[in-house]
C-alpha cells in the first residue's frame, strides 16, 4: 500500500485534489474538516493521509508516507519541462506541481 501525503486544507489541498482528478484519480476527505482521513478512488493500493503542509517532508523522510505534495523543492531543484517534476530521497517521492 502506498501512503500519499496531501495538505489537509487550503489551496495546496485543492490544487492537489484537482491535479489527481485531471488524471482520473479522485481524492476526497472522509468525515469532517477536523478529521485527517481521506479516500482515494480510481487507483488500487493507495491510501490518503491528510497532513499539515509542514509535516509532509518530515513524514517522507521518516518513511511513514511514500508519496507527498511538498511546497518546497530541496536544494533549489528545477522543475521538469512539463512543470510536474518529482524528486526522490531514499525512495520517497514528493510531487512538484505548478501552483
N, C-alpha and C positions, 0 to 999 in steps of 0.2 A: 504494500500500500504506500503510495506517495502522498506525503502530507504537504499541502500547499498553504503557505502563509500569506495572508492578504490583510491589508489595513482594515481595521474594524469599523471605521467610519470616515465620512468626509469625501473629498474629491478623489483621493487616491483609491479608495474602495470603489467608488462609482466608475472611475476610469478602468480599473482592473476588471470589474464585472463586465463592462461594455466590451473591453478588448477580448475577453474569452467568449462572450456571446457572439461577437462577429466571426468567431472561428467554430461555432457550433457547440460550445460548452457553456452551460448555464450555471452560474454561481448564485447562491442566494443565502440570506440569513435564515436560520431556523430559530423560531422563538422571538422574544422581544429584542429591542435595540440594546438592552443591557446585557444580553447573553452573547457569548463568544462562540456560538455554534453556527455551523453553516452546512449547506448541501451542495453537491456537485452533480449535475445531470449532463449526460451526453458523452461521458467517458468513464470507463471502468477503472478501478484501482486507484482513485484519487480521493482524498478526504480534504475538506476545507477547514483551516484553522484561522480564526479571526484574531488578530493581534494588534497592539498599537504599532504604528509605523516604526518607532524606535526599537521595538523588540525583535523585529524580523531579522536583522543582521545577526543579533546575538543567538536567536533560535537556530538560524542556519549554521553558524559556527559551532554551536553545541550539538548539532545533529538531531535536534528534536523536530525539525522540518527539513524536507529535501528540496523544496522549491519555494521561492518567495518573491514578492514585489518589494523591491528596495528603491527608495527615492534617491539614493546616492550611489555612484559607482566608485569602486575602490581605485585609488591611485590616479584619479582623473581619466579613467579609460574613456575611449571614444566609442560612440555608437556605431553599430554596423550600418552599412549604407541604407538598409530598409528602415532604420530607426527602431528596430526591435532587437537590440543587442542583448546578449547574455554573457555572463561571466561565471566562472567556476572557482571555488576554493574548496579543496578537499571533497570533491564530488558533490558539493552543494551548489545549487544554481539560484541566481537572482535574475529576475526579468527587468530589463530596462526598456520601458515603453515610453513613447513620446507623450508629453503632457500638454 
